[in-house]
Amino acid sequence: MKWFVSAIAFLAIQVVSASPLEKRAGVNDVATLGYATLNGGTSGGSGGPTTVVTSLSALTSAVAGDAKKIVIISGTITGNTVVKVGSNTSVLGRNAVLNGVGLRVINVNNVIIRNIKVSKVLASAGDAIGVQAAHQVWIDHLDLSSDRDHDKDFYDGLLDITHGCTGVTVTNTILHDHWKASLVGHSDSNGSEDVAITVTYANNVFSNLNSRTPSFRFGHGHIFNNVFDNNNDGINTRDGAQLLVENNVWTGTDKPLYATDEGFAVARGNDFGGASNTAPIGSFTSAPYSYSLVAAGSVRSAASSAGATLSF
């Protein structure tokens, strides 16, 4: 009996100490949250043929073109480049790591990227994930990182959304150990294009980042139920951006939410970790889609499955 009790106790410890259990997902899943659900929704390559790739050349070929398709990355792919993803594509990971290889979603529509670790993409190649002039994009359950052992320009952004993108949702993603995390809006002089931007960030974790968590120019952003830990900077609303910031939690920064160049935010239900919101109150008070909020006290627990924790 003692042996049996000890065995049960040991198994319990193993379960508690293990990494988060994988969540089963389907290759034909479509976006169900945020701006990516509008304007006909975001289905990626749902219903199209499935290809499994294990090399950079195979990945580059498989994601090209606008025909409906599902591409599953299996294992680790290494390089120093970015791969352009075509319209109507789902790029999914199965224990997938892109080491030095970024993904570029540019001038395309209807793209899903899920369950991939992307790390250490050099600035000479570009952003880890770059979304430009694209529409209806769902980014989900990614793990994006580099390191802070080099200067801030050794790597570029982890997740940049620029040049008038609309219908973008970022969910269940970890951005960590990096200088410049997530830029929304190309530049201070690009307002005529970037004012159209619409992005949702929900259920993500931002950790050990220097800046851009995110930095949001022009456009509209809905940022809710995210965790921000030990970053040097907070959410920066800029250049007339209108943000709705709800039920997020912060630790370790004295600027959780602030404005430059007449950015605005409506903030409610947040835990700023003892710091203050200094952004002027804006006019964006209601998101144009249905969603459920987790109370700030439960956000950290709800975000515990963020990252590449899916199983296809």
VOBA-1610 file (N, C-alpha, C; in pm, whole numbers, padded with zeros to 5 digits, always signed):
BEGIN
Met+00083-00121+00000Met+00000+00000+00000Met+00086+00126+00000Lys+00194+00124+00081Lys+00282+00241+00083Lys+00341+00267-00055Trp+00380+00155-00121Trp+00436+00170-00256Trp+00335+00233-00351Phe+00207+00190-00338Phe+00101+00241-00425Phe+00080+00390-00401Val+00074+00431-00275Val+00055+00572-00242Val+00171+00656-00292Ser+00294+00603-00274Ser+00411+00676-00322Ser+00411+00693-00473Ala+00367+00588-00542Ala+00360+00596-00688Ala+00260+00699-00734Ile+00144+00702-00667Ile+00042+00802-00703Ile+00095+00942-00678Ala+00164+00961-00565Ala+00219+01093-00533Ala+00322+01136-00636Phe+00407+01038-00678Phe+00508+01069-00778Phe+00445+01112-00909Leu+00342+01039-00951Leu+00274+01073-01076Leu+00210+01211-01067Ala+00155+01244-00952Ala+00092+01376-00934Ala+00193+01486-00947Ile+00313+01463-00890Ile+00419+01563-00900Ile+00461+01580-01045Gln+00471+01467-01116Gln+00510+01473-01257Gln+00410+01554-01338Val+00280+01534-01312Val+00177+01606-01387Val+00185+01754-01359Val+00201+01790-01230Val+00204+01931-01192Val+00326+02001-01250Ser+00440+01931-01253Ser+00565+01995-01295Ser+00585+01991-01445Ala+00504+01918-01517Ala+00522+01908-01662Ala+00484+02037-01731Ser+00531+02053-01854Ser+00492+02168-01934Ser+00344+02157-01968Pro+00280+02268-02008Pro+00136+02264-02037Pro+00101+02154-02137Leu-00007+02086-02112Leu-00050+01981-02202Leu-00087+02039-02338Glu-00057+01964-02443Glu-00093+02008-02576Glu-00244+02007-02592Lys-00292+02103-02667Lys-00434+02112-02697Lys-00456+02063-02839Arg-00550+01975-02856Arg-00578+01922-02989Arg-00641+02029-03076Ala-00592+02043-03199Ala-00645+02141-03293Ala-00665+02073-03428Gly-00742+02135-03515Gly-00769+02078-03646Gly-00703+02157-03757Val-00659+02091-03860Val-00593+02159-03972Val-00689+02249-04047Asn-00818+02226-04033Asn-00918+02308-04103Asn-00981+02414-04013Asp-00922+02438-03895Asp-00974+02542-03806Asp-00972+02679-03875Val-01070+02761-03841Val-01078+02898-03893Val-01076+02995-03775Ala-01049+03120-03803Ala-01044+03221-03697Ala-01181+03241-03635Thr-01184+03246-03502Thr-01310+03262-03430Thr-01310+03383-03337Leu-01207+03466-03343Leu-01197+03579-03251Leu-01137+03700-03321Gly-01189+03816-03286Gly-01126+03940-03326Gly-01153+03984-03468Tyr-01071+04079-03512Tyr-01089+04138-03645Tyr-01078+04035-03757Ala-01007+03925-03734Ala-00994+03823-03839Ala-01126+03753-03869Thr-01227+03771-03784Thr-01358+03708-03810Thr-01447+03792-03898Leu-01409+03917-03924Leu-01494+04007-04001Leu-01466+03996-04151Asn-01549+04061-04229Asn-01530+04068-04375Asn-01517+03930-04439Gly-01606+03840-04400Gly-01603+03706-04456Gly-01519+03607-04378Gly-01448+03655-04275Gly-01369+03567-04191Gly-01234+03531-04248Thr-01161+03450-04171Thr-01028+03404-04212Thr-01024+03253-04201Ser-01019+03186-04314Ser-01020+03040-04318Ser-00889+02981-04367Gly-00796+03065-04413Gly-00669+03014-04463Gly-00688+02912-04573Gly-00621+02800-04559Gly-00631+02695-04659Gly-00731+02587-04626Ser-00822+02614-04532Ser-00919+02513-04489Ser-00990+02450-04607Gly-00990+02318-04611Gly-01054+02246-04720Gly-00963+02214-04835Gly-00842+02272-04835Gly-00748+02246-04943Gly-00659+02128-04913Pro-00572+02090-05007Pro-00482+01977-04987Pro-00378+02007-04880Thr-00330+01902-04813Thr-00232+01915-04705Thr-00096+01863-04751Thr+00008+01943-04726Thr+00145+01904-04757Thr+00229+01915-04631Val+00309+01814-04601Val+00401+01817-04488Val+00540+01847-04541Val+00609+01945-04481Val+00742+01984-04528Val+00844+01974-04414Thr+00967+01942-04450Thr+01074+01928-04351Thr+01200+02004-04389Ser+01197+02078-04500Ser+01315+02152-04545Ser+01275+02292-04589Leu+01373+02382-04594Leu+01348+02519-04634Leu+01299+02527-04778Ser+01359+02452-04865Ser+01317+02457-05006Ser+01175+02406-05023Ala+01140+02301-04950Ala+01005+02247-04960Ala+00903+02344-04901Leu+00937+02409-04791Leu+00848+02509-04730Leu+00825+02625-04826Thr+00932+02677-04883Thr+00922+02791-04974Thr+00831+02760-05092Ser+00843+02642-05147Ser+00761+02601-05260Ser+00617+02577-05219Ala+00597+02513-05104Ala+00463+02471-05064Ala+00371+02588-05030Val+00425+02696-04973Val+00340+02807-04930Val+00318+02911-05039Ala+00383+02896-05153Ala+00372+02995-05261Ala+00239+02981-05334Gly+00198+03090-05398Gly+00077+03088-05479Gly-00049+03109-05398Asp-00159+03135-05469Asp-00283+03174-05403Asp-00388+03063-05397Ala-00356+02944-05445Ala-00450+02833-05436Ala-00467+02791-05290Lys-00585+02743-05256Lys-00613+02699-05120Lys-00523+02580-05083Lys-00459+02589-04962Lys-00363+02484-04924Lys-00333+02489-04775Ile-00300+02372-04720Ile-00257+02357-04582Ile-00115+02303-04584Val-00023+02375-04519Val+00118+02334-04516Val+00156+02308-04371Ile+00201+02188-04342Ile+00243+02152-04207Ile+00395+02142-04203Ile+00456+02224-04116Ile+00600+02218-04096Ile+00628+02115-03987Ser+00713+02018-04017Ser+00748+01914-03922Ser+00896+01923-03888Gly+00928+01940-03760Gly+01067+01945-03717Gly+01129+02082-03732Thr+01261+02088-03734Thr+01337+02214-03734Thr+01388+02246-03874Ile+01367+02370-03914Ile+01421+02421-04040Ile+01509+02541-04008Thr+01631+02540-04061Thr+01729+02643-04029Thr+01769+02718-04156Gly+01794+02849-04141Gly+01839+02929-04254Gly+01862+03072-04212Asn+01873+03160-04310Asn+01887+03303-04286Asn+01811+03376-04396Thr+01677+03371-04385Thr+01593+03425-04490Thr+01451+03440-04438Val+01364+03498-04520Val+01221+03497-04491Val+01150+03428-04607Val+01041+03361-04575Val+00963+03286-04673Val+00830+03356-04693Lys+00796+03383-04818Lys+00671+03452-04850Lys+00556+03352-04858Val+00447+03385-04788Val+00330+03299-04781Val+00222+03354-04874Gly+00164+03268-04958Gly+00060+03310-05050Gly-00076+03320-04984Ser-00172+03375-05056Ser-00310+03385-05007Ser-00371+03246-04988Asn-00477+03242-04907Asn-00557+03120-04888Asn-00472+03003-04839Thr-00386+03034-04741Thr-00289+02937-04693Thr-00296+02924-04540Ser-00291+02801-04491Ser-00269+02774-04349Ser-00130+02714-04333Val-00046+02779-04251Val+00088+02728-04221Val+00086+02682-04075Leu+00096+02553-04053Leu+00080+02494-03922Leu+00207+02420-03882Gly+00231+02414-03752Gly+00350+02346-03704Gly+00320+02217-03632Arg+00406+02121-03655Arg+00402+01993-03583Arg+00540+01975-03522Asn+00554+02016-03393Asn+00687+02023-03330Asn+00781+02104-03418Ala+00731+02217-03465Ala+00802+02294-03568Ala+00884+02408-03508Val+01006+02421-03556Val+01095+02531-03519Val+01153+02590-03647Leu+01138+02721-03662Leu+01207+02794-03769Leu+01321+02871-03703Asn+01442+02828-03729Asn+01560+02888-03667Asn+01629+02977-03769Gly+01614+03109-03753Gly+01671+03203-03849Gly+01586+03225-03972Val+01470+03162-03977Val+01380+03171-04093Val+01251+03239-04050Gly+01219+03352-04113Gly+01096+03424-04083Gly+00989+03396-04188Leu+00867+03437-04156Leu+00756+03424-04251Leu+00707+03563-04288Arg+00681+03583-04416Arg+00638+03714-04466Arg+00501+03700-04531Val+00404+03778-04480Val+00267+03779-04534Val+00248+03918-04595Ile+00268+03929-04724Ile+00272+04061-04788Ile+00185+04063-04913Asn+00096+04161-04919Asn+00007+04180-05034Asn-00076+04056-05064Val-00121+03988-04959Val-00203+03868-04976Val-00322+03875-04882Asn-00413+03779-04896Asn-00534+03774-04814Asn-00557+03632-04763Asn-00620+03624-04645Asn-00671+03496-04593Asn-00557+03399-04562Val-00484+03430-04455Val-00369+03349-04415Val-00380+03314-04267Ile-00349+03189-04233Ile-00343+03142-04095Ile-00204+03086-04068Ile-00144+03129-03955Ile-00014+03077-03911Ile-00029+03034-03766Arg-00002+02905-03737Arg-00028+02852-03603Arg+00080+02752-03560Asn+00109+02755-03430Asn+00182+02648-03361Asn+00324+02629-03412Ile+00398+02739-03424Ile+00536+02734-03471Ile+00623+02816-03377Lys+00744+02766-03348Lys+00846+02845-03280Lys+00935+02910-03385Val+00948+03041-03377Val+01035+03115-03469Val+01138+03189-03385Ser+01266+03166-03412Ser+01369+03225-03327Ser+01486+03277-03408Lys+01544+03383-03358Lys+01673+03437-03402Lys+01679+03461-03552Val+01580+03533-03601Val+01582+03578-03741Val+01663+03707-03747Leu+01773+03707-03817Leu+01861+03823-03821Leu+01796+03940-03894Ala+01835+04061-03854Ala+01781+04181-03919Ala+01810+04183-04067Ser+01920+04123-04108Ser+01953+04119-04251Ser+01850+04041-04331Ala+01778+03951-04264Ala+01670+03876-04330Ala+01537+03948-04315Gly+01508+04000-04195Gly+01382+04072-04172Gly+01317+04031-04042Asp+01188+04057-04031Asp+01113+04026-03910Asp+01090+03875-03898Ala+01070+03830-03773Ala+01033+03690-03753Ala+00899+03661-03822Ile+00800+03745-03795Ile+00673+03742-03868Ile+00646+03884-03917Gly+00635+03902-04046Gly+00608+04034-04103Gly+00480+04030-04183Val+00384+04114-04146Val+00255+04120-04215Val+00243+04261-04275Gln+00235+04269-04407Gln+00235+04398-04476Gln+00128+04400-04584Ala+00048+04507-04585Ala-00053+04525-04689Ala-00135+04398-04709Ala-00164+04329-04600Ala-00237+04202-04605Ala-00369+04216-04531His-00461+04125-04560His-00595+04133-04502His-00643+03993-04462Gln-00714+03988-04351Gln-00768+03864-04295Gln-00656+03765-04266Val-00589+03790-04154Val-00475+03710-04111Val-00494+03670-03966Trp-00480+03540-03938Trp-00488+03490-03800Trp-00353+03430-03762Ile-00293+03486-03656Ile-00165+03440-03602Ile-00194+03383-03464Asp-00166+03253-03443Asp-00214+03187-03322Asp-00112+03085-03271His-00094+03084-03140His-00010+02984-03074His+00131+02979-03133Leu+00192+03095-03149Leu+00333+03100-03188Leu+00420+03125-03066Asp+00548+03092-03079Asp+00651+03124-02981Asp+00759+03201-03056Leu+00770+03330-03029Leu+00859+03419-03104Leu+00965+03475-03011Ser+01092+03459-03048Ser+01199+03504-02959Ser+01330+03522-03034Ser+01426+03582-02965Ser+01565+03581-03009Ser+01651+03577-02883Asp+01723+03686-02855Asp+01794+03705-02730Asp+01823+03854-02718Arg+01872+03896-02603Arg+01912+04036-02585Arg+02062+04046-02557Asp+02136+03952-02614Asp+02281+03948-02597Asp+02353+04036-02698His+02278+04082-02801His+02335+04167-02905His+02270+04304-02898Asp+02315+04397-02983Asp+02251+04529-02983Asp+02112+04519-03045Lys+02035+04627-03029Lys+01893+04624-03065Lys+01867+04607-03213Asp+01966+04629-03297Asp+01947+04617-03441Asp+02004+04488-03499Phe+02053+04398-03413Phe+02104+04270-03461Phe+01990+04185-03517Tyr+01875+04192-03450Tyr+01750+04133-03498Tyr+01653+04245-03530Asp+01551+04217-03609Asp+01447+04316-03635Asp+01326+04284-03546Gly+01205+04307-03591Gly+01088+04285-03508Gly+01050+04138-03499Leu+00981+04104-03388Leu+00926+03969-03377Leu+00797+03955-03455Leu+00713+04059-03450Leu+00583+04053-03518Leu+00542+04194-03558Asp+00565+04231-03682Asp+00532+04365-03730Asp+00415+04359-03828Ile+00322+04453-03809Ile+00198+04457-03888Ile+00187+04598-03945Thr+00208+04614-04074Thr+00226+04747-04131Thr+00158+04760-04268His+00162+04882-04321His+00114+04913-04455His-00034+04879-04473Gly-00116+04929-04382Gly-00260+04925-04401Gly-00326+04790-04383Cys-00266+04700-04306Cys-00326+04568-04283Cys-00461+04581-04212Thr-00556+04498-04252Thr-00685+04494-04185Thr-00723+04349-04156Gly-00809+04333-04054Gly-00858+04200-04022Gly-00754+04107-03965Val-00664+04160-03880Val-00557+04079-03822Val-00589+04045-03676Thr-00577+03918-03641Thr-00593+03873-03502Thr-00468+03797-03459Val-00415+03834-03342Val-00300+03767-03282Val-00344+03708-03149Thr-00340+03575-03135Thr-00389+03510-03015Thr-00291+03404-02963Asn-00290+03385-02831Asn-00222+03271-02767Asn-00075+03259-02806Thr-00011+03373-02824Thr+00127+03376-02871Thr+00219+03432-02763Ile+00338+03376-02752Ile+00440+03426-02659Ile+00545+03503-02739Leu+00569+03628-02700Leu+00678+03708-02755Leu+00774+03734-02640His+00899+03691-02655His+00988+03699-02538His+01135+03713-02578Asp+01214+03767-02483Asp+01359+03775-02495Asp+01403+03838-02627His+01371+03965-02640His+01395+04034-02768His+01398+04185-02741Trp+01453+04260-02834Trp+01456+04406-02820Trp+01326+04470-02870Lys+01291+04448-02996Lys+01177+04517-03058Lys+01068+04416-03090Ala+00962+04415-03010Ala+00866+04305-03016Ala+00767+04318-03130Ser+00674+04413-03123Ser+00565+04415-03220Ser+00531+04559-03258Leu+00560+04593-03381Leu+00532+04726-03436Leu+00407+04720-03522Val+00315+04812-03498Val+00195+04824-03582Val+00198+04962-03646Gly+00195+04967-03779Gly+00206+05094-03850Gly+00350+05117-03893His+00369+05147-04019His+00504+05149-04077His+00592+05262-04025Ser+00541+05385-04029Ser+00622+05501-03989Ser+00531+05617-03956Asp+00588+05721-03897Asp+00509+05840-03861Asp+00452+05911-03983Ser+00512+05888-04099Ser+00468+05956-04220Ser+00377+05871-04308Asn+00335+05754-04257Asn+00258+05661-04339Asn+00111+05654-04298Gly+00062+05762-04241Gly-00075+05761-04191Gly-00182+05741-04296Ser-00161+05793-04416Ser-00264+05780-04520Ser-00294+05634-04551Glu-00195+05548-04534Glu-00214+05405-04556Glu-00250+05332-04427Asp-00178+05363-04320Asp-00190+05285-04197Asp-00311+05321-04110Val-00381+05429-04141Val-00501+05461-04064Val-00607+05352-04078Ala-00598+05271-04180Ala-00695+05163-04202Ala-00670+05042-04113Ile-00556+05034-04050Ile-00515+04914-03976Ile-00617+04876-03869Thr-00648+04746-03861Thr-00731+04690-03754Thr-00666+04561-03704Val-00632+04558-03574Val-00562+04443-03516Val-00621+04411-03379Thr-00638+04283-03353Thr-00675+04232-03220Thr-00558+04155-03162Tyr-00520+04188-03037Tyr-00426+04106-02960Tyr-00502+04050-02841Ala-00511+03917-02828Ala-00583+03857-02717Ala-00513+03731-02667Asn-00503+03720-02535Asn-00452+03598-02470Asn-00305+03570-02503Asn-00227+03676-02521Asn-00085+03661-02550Asn-00001+03690-02426Val+00127+03654-02433Val+00223+03682-02327Val+00341+03758-02386Phe+00372+03875-02329Phe+00487+03956-02368Phe+00584+03955-02250Ser+00706+03904-02270Ser+00797+03885-02157Ser+00941+03917-02194Asn+01009+03991-02104Asn+01151+04026-02120Asn+01179+04089-02256Leu+01102+04193-02284Leu+01115+04268-02409Leu+01159+04410-02378Asn+01232+04471-02469Asn+01275+04609-02446Asn+01166+04709-02483Ser+01102+04690-02597Ser+01004+04790-02642Ser+00904+04727-02739Arg+00805+04809-02780Arg+00702+04770-02878Arg+00619+04652-02827Thr+00542+04679-02722Thr+00465+04568-02662Thr+00314+04593-02659Pro+00251+04630-02770Pro+00309+04674-02897Pro+00323+04827-02902Ser+00389+04873-03008Ser+00389+05015-03046Ser+00291+05029-03162Phe+00188+05110-03144Phe+00072+05109-03234Phe+00051+05248-03294Arg+00074+05261-03425Arg+00050+05387-03496Arg-00083+05384-03571Phe-00150+05499-03575Phe-00271+05518-03655Phe-00372+05407-03622Gly-00463+05372-03706Gly-00548+05254-03695Gly-00620+05231-03563His-00685+05116-03554His-00761+05072-03437His-00706+04940-03386Gly-00686+04931-03255Gly-00637+04809-03194Gly-00718+04771-03072His-00753+04645-03062His-00822+04591-02945His-00725+04496-02876Ile-00687+04529-02752Ile-00583+04455-02680Ile-00643+04409-02549Phe-00671+04278-02537Phe-00738+04232-02415Phe-00686+04096-02368Asn-00691+04079-02236Asn-00655+03952-02171Asn-00513+03906-02205Asn-00420+04001-02210Asn-00279+03969-02233Asn-00199+03985-02104Val-00085+03917-02097Val+00008+03925-01985Val+00134+03996-02031Phe+00177+04095-01952Phe+00299+04172-01983Phe+00392+04163-01862Asp+00504+04092-01875Asp+00593+04069-01762Asp+00735+04118-01791Asn+00785+04207-01703Asn+00926+04245-01702Asn+00975+04298-01836Asn+00896+04387-01894Asn+00935+04456-02016Asn+00979+04599-01982Asn+01072+04653-02059Asn+01119+04789-02033Asn+01017+04895-02073Asp+00922+04856-02154Asp+00825+04950-02208Asp+00687+04885-02205Gly+00584+04965-02234Gly+00449+04913-02236Gly+00383+04934-02371Ile+00252+04936-02371Ile+00175+04966-02492Ile+00191+05114-02522Asn+00238+05146-02641Asn+00257+05285-02683Asn+00157+05316-02794Thr+00059+05399-02763Thr-00038+05441-02864Thr+00012+05571-02926Arg+00023+05574-03060Arg+00095+05681-03128Arg+00018+05733-03250Asp+00048+05855-03286Asp+00005+05910-03414Asp-00144+05893-03441Gly-00225+05922-03340Gly-00369+05916-03358Gly-00431+05778-03348Ala-00353+05677-03311Ala-00409+05543-03295Ala-00521+05545-03190Gln-00621+05463-03210Gln-00731+05447-03117Gln-00729+05302-03065Leu-00699+05286-02936Leu-00689+05153-02877Leu-00798+05132-02773Leu-00846+05009-02767Leu-00935+04963-02660Leu-00856+04856-02584Val-00823+04886-02457Val-00730+04804-02379Val-00805+04752-02256Glu-00831+04621-02253Glu-00919+04566-02151Glu-00860+04443-02082Asn-00869+04443-01949Asn-00842+04324-01867Asn-00707+04259-01898Asn-00604+04342-01907Asn-00467+04293-01919Asn-00397+04304-01785Val-00283+04236-01769Val-00207+04243-01645Val-00060+04271-01675Trp+00001+04351-01588Trp+00141+04390-01604Trp+00220+04364-01476Thr+00348+04332-01493Thr+00446+04341-01385Thr+00574+04400-01444Gly+00647+04475-01363Gly+00783+04512-01399Gly+00803+04624-01497Thr+00702+04709-01519Thr+00725+04828-01602Thr+00655+04946-01540Asp+00715+05064-01554Asp+00652+05185-01501Asp+00574+05261-01609Lys+00569+05206-01731Lys+00492+05267-01839Lys+00404+05163-01907Pro+00305+05109-01837Pro+00226+05001-01898Pro+00144+05045-02019Leu+00094+05170-02016Leu+00013+05221-02126Leu+00034+05371-02132Tyr+00087+05419-02245Tyr+00117+05561-02257Tyr+00106+05604-02403Ala+00110+05735-02426Ala+00090+05788-02560Ala+00206+05877-02602Thr+00233+05879-02733Thr+00319+05979-02794Thr+00251+06027-02922Asp+00274+06153-02957Asp+00221+06209-03081Asp+00070+06189-03095Glu-00002+06217-02985Glu-00148+06218-02986Glu-00209+06083-03019Gly-00158+05980-02954Gly-00226+05852-02955Gly-00328+05849-02843Phe-00426+05755-02853Phe-00537+05752-02757Phe-00567+05608-02716Ala-00630+05595-02600Ala-00670+05462-02553Ala-00788+05474-02457Val-00879+05381-02468Val-00982+05359-02366Val-00938+05235-02289Ala-00915+05249-02159Ala-00864+05140-02077Ala-00962+05108-01966Arg-00992+04978-01950Arg-01081+04938-01842Arg-01051+04795-01799Gly-01063+04772-01669Gly-01047+04638-01613Gly-00905+04587-01607Asn-00805+04674-01625Asn-00665+04630-01629Asn-00601+04631-01490Asp-00498+04550-01474Asp-00412+04554-01356Asp-00275+04602-01402Phe-00246+04728-01375Phe-00123+04790-01424Phe-00003+04762-01333Gly-00017+04674-01238Gly+00095+04634-01153Gly+00150+04746-01067Gly+00063+04837-01027Gly+00105+04948-00943Gly+00149+05071-01019Ala+00164+05062-01150Ala+00198+05177-01234Ala+00070+05241-01286Ser+00084+05341-01374Ser-00032+05417-01418Ser-00045+05421-01569Asn-00168+05428-01615Asn-00199+05457-01754Asn-00195+05608-01773Thr-00116+05655-01868Thr-00107+05798-01893Thr-00157+05837-02032Ala-00218+05744-02104Ala-00266+05773-02240Ala-00396+05854-02233Pro-00411+05955-02318Pro-00539+06027-02326Pro-00653+05935-02364Ile-00771+05962-02310Ile-00887+05879-02339Ile-00931+05901-02484Gly-00954+05789-02554Gly-00992+05796-02694Gly-01140+05775-02716Ser-01177+05749-02840Ser-01317+05734-02880Ser-01354+05591-02916Phe-01257+05499-02912Phe-01282+05360-02948Phe-01328+05286-02822Thr-01458+05271-02807Thr-01514+05216-02684Thr-01578+05080-02700Ser-01597+05034-02823Ser-01667+04907-02845Ser-01613+04838-02969Ala-01565+04714-02953Ala-01514+04639-03067Ala-01629+04592-03156Pro-01608+04580-03286Pro-01716+04545-03379Pro-01739+04395-03394Tyr-01717+04318-03288Tyr-01737+04174-03291Tyr-01764+04128-03148Ser-01815+04009-03134Ser-01844+03953-03002Ser-01717+03890-02943Tyr-01702+03900-02812Tyr-01588+03839-02744Tyr-01619+03829-02596Ser-01547+03743-02527Ser-01564+03726-02383Ser-01436+03767-02311Leu-01450+03842-02204Leu-01335+03886-02126Leu-01314+03795-02006Val-01189+03766-01977Val-01150+03700-01853Val-01114+03810-01754Ala-01157+03799-01630Ala-01123+03898-01529Ala-00971+03906-01513Ala-00921+04027-01483Ala-00777+04048-01475Ala-00709+03948-01382Gly-00775+03912-01273Gly-00716+03820-01178Gly-00699+03679-01231Ser-00766+03647-01340Ser-00758+03512-01399Ser-00683+03508-01531Val-00636+03622-01577Val-00572+03629-01709Val-00445+03545-01715Arg-00365+03551-01611Arg-00238+03478-01613Arg-00262+03327-01626Ser-00359+03277-01554Ser-00393+03135-01564Ser-00446+03100-01702Ala-00530+03187-01756Ala-00589+03162-01888Ala-00483+03162-01998Ala-00376+03239-01979Ala-00271+03249-02080Ala-00163+03142-02067Ser-00179+03050-01973Ser-00075+02951-01947Ser-00054+02853-02063Ser-00149+02845-02153Ser-00135+02755-02268Ser-00089+02829-02393Ala-00047+02955-02379Ala+00005+03029-02495Ala+00137+02967-02542Gly+00170+02993-02666Gly+00290+02936-02726Gly+00255+02821-02818Ala+00357+02750-02863Ala+00337+02640-02958Ala+00295+02515-02882Thr+00172+02514-02834Thr+00124+02407-02747Thr+00010+02327-02810Leu-00009+02340-02940Leu-00114+02267-03007Leu-00063+02133-03060Ser-00156+02047-03089Ser-00124+01918-03150Ser-00215+01897-03270Phe-00155+01880-03387Phe-00234+01857-03509Phe-00223+01710-03550
//
